[in-house]
Amino acid sequence: MAVFFGARSSLNRFSFLRSNVAFIRSVVAFPNTRLIFYRKSQTDGSLQVYASKKSSNPRIVYLPLDYNEQIKALLGRWAMINEEATKSSINIRRRLNFTCVFLGMDENPGTKESVFPEEHESRHLARLTFEKHSGIPVLAVDISGNAEFQDLLDKIIDDAEFTSSITDILNLSPIDAAVFSYARMYLDWLLKNQFCPGCGSSVSPIWAGTKLQCTNEEKEVGKDGESIFKCPVRRTRVNNVCFPRIDPVVIIALRNSKGDKILLGHNARRKQLDKRFFSCFSGFMELGETIRSTVIREVWEETGLKLKNNIKIIKSQPWPFPANLMIGCIGTTEEGSENNITTHLDCELDHLEWFDANYIADIVYGRPTDGRIKLPQKGSVAFELIKMVTDDCISTKL
Ligand SMILES: [Zn+2]
């Protein structure tokens, strides 16, 4: 079965070590710690990743920490302030003009399953050992607005550039795609969350960039005479003011019960862009819903059709634009309901059409067709689901 974009993670996150300041100190002192870089695009503000285009497919640049003394010094300063911020309420972001997140460690460098499958030099395979754990640590650094970092990268690396092009992103290797998604989602969350929702004070990224803490230290007397934080968020026991947010989205490929037709839709917003573009059905999960109930609601709202009970939840995929979890499903419409399609309930789609499964199979497998419709890009979850429902239909008929 296809590996969905971003779903093949090779890093062990060691989430329990994020708050261990001695560990983070050792990460920024270890020569083979790797850094990946992001920055905000100057045109649309989206986060771009620093990638090499030397080979046919782009590859994220994983810069070893010992590659440049100035970069090493900047990271050392970050670790020092990160440590200080866990004990006090200083705002790291007021002291540094870059953001850093500890992503985890690659425990199997040099193997097929590793982020670093092709490293041959032994120094590039060196692993940090901390207590009973070891691996190559990876940190994500957002250098948006930091001219010093940008200049350093320009000086020391050839053939790499910041990119957020969807074609580049979808051409990353499955392992790079997972690192890209993971890092981008954390950095985007940090960029968008600057203030405490409880008291409006600034929040500071602590625990190596994975927790936001309110910096308001004001206290008052609680009902039992104890001293408590004035900020209603900070006084709770779990005071991560804002956990990284994940927005689950269901994406559904639809077939008829006979197994010879596939229903696809054309999005009304795409009208001017490409009239030939057809895709699956999708929508955000709402509070109080299960995956299946979202599938049933979304299909009905977008097509007017009811589904049979055999909804298959296929696979999930992180999708970092900005923080989605795509849940891929296949649904079968109720027998005899095919002709009752309508786009007039939520009006999200402006055209629905049943296609012959063999016609879709021709497009999916790159065989010549009349070119009347276009499907989502290969590698996207929508494409993979359409491919799966096509295979499903063809095998049903056999
Ligand atoms: Zn607060």
Boltz pocket constraint, residues with backbone or C-beta under 6 A from the ligand:
constraints:
  - pocket:
      binder: B
      contacts: [[A, 196], [A, 197], [A, 198], [A, 199], [A, 200], [A, 201], [A, 214], [A, 215], [A, 216], [A, 231], [A, 232], [A, 233], [A, 234]]
      max_distance: 6.0
